[in-house]
Amino acid sequence: MGMPGGVEWILIALVVLLLFGGKKIPELAKGLGSGIKNFKKAVKDDEDEEVASTDKVDELDKKSEAKKEEKKEESKTV
C-alpha cells in the first residue's frame, strides 16, 4: 500500500471539512503551524545549549591542563 493518490486526498479533505467545518480548519492549521514552529525552536535551542556546554567543557579542560603544567614547572624549580 503506497501513498494516497489524487482521489484519496480529495476524499480525505472532504471528510475533514465535514468533521470540522470551514471555520475550524484555519484554526487547526494555525495551531499545527505554531506547534511545528515551537518544536523547531526547541530543537535549535537544545543544539545551541549542547554547543555551549561543549565549549565550557573544552575551556575547563584547557584550564586544568594549564594548572597541571604550572604544577610541573613549580616542582621542577623546587
Protein Blocks (a to p, Z undefined) as FASTA:
>chain_A
ZZddfklmmmmmmmmmmmnopmlmmmmmmmmmmmmmmmmmmmmmmmmmmmmmmmmmmmmm
mmmmmmmmmmmmmmmmZZ
